[in-house]
């Protein structure tokens, strides 16, 4: 089923074309495609945001702006000299003025002549409070993982490993104190397909029908299959953690899965998808492979009112940043 979720937009488009075709040539058969769309309506409404885009937005008083962004290690392995890309990402973050910033694929270092991105972002962006997963380390001085930055004090924080093994990442959370309210911010980077350069070359062969023996196809499918299974297990862990939260919850992350997936619906539960509340269109957040991949999300509990959402289509990482503004409207209710 995981593979079908990736081609959901194509399947939806085919069904719509069938409806038009049958309405012209055999109207009663159009009901077949219409029933199929109705059965999958939950996925349709998770895929498309039916809101009119706004060019201008004034931040309401007492609201918070939340940013989620897979920063792609600030171009560490993408560029021979990553400094210009890093500087551009810093400028983008500074322009958005987030109160809470959740980054995935975050890199920082204490080595001389390297970038201490933890300290620099805290100082330059006015986000003095932070919690970093530091899932991968080299020589105790270079660190990779997910991080939460906050304008508001963090009164509690921790991380939960999402899977076993040396390449596993963590769910991290930070309980922040805003005025008299405690909010729980959750950030995560769920299992990726772990495609390497050879895999991307294989995908190009498949696209060009050059994979005669289906060797490349089998390798790609096996990697994807394993990732679907691991993400499903991780989604269950995240869902349980959200259910146990004693505070209003905001969830950010790179889920590496689409809005039609088990991962999406399990993590989302009864939370609000900020994109669906105030975004528009398809909301693509991943710059490669397909023009329909929305895999980066900001969710908020029903204790929040979502005021605004935007995605920035900037070519600085292979992901686009997403930003939501919201305010608390009522006290937390237990997740059912």
BELDAFEN-V676317 format. One line per field, one symbol per residue. ss: DSSP state (H for helix, E for strand, C for the rest). A space follows every 50 residues. Layout:
ss = ???
This chain:
ss = CHHHHHCHHHHHHHHHHHHHHHHHHCHHHHHHHHHHHHHCHHHHHHHCEC CCCCCCCCCCCCCEEEEEEECHHHHCCCCCCCHHHHHHHHHHHHHHCCCE EEEEEEEEECCCCCCCHHHHHHHHHCCCEEEECCCEEECCCEEEEEEEEE CCEEEEEEEEECCCCCCCCEEEEEEEEECCEEEEEEEEECCCCCCCHHHH HHHHHHHCCCCCCCHHHHHHHHHHHHHHHHHHHHHHHHHHHHHCCCCEEE EEEECCCCCCCHHHHHHHCCCEEHHHHHCCECCCCECCCCCCCCCEEEEE CCCEEEEEEEEECCCCCCECEEEEEEEECCCCCCCC
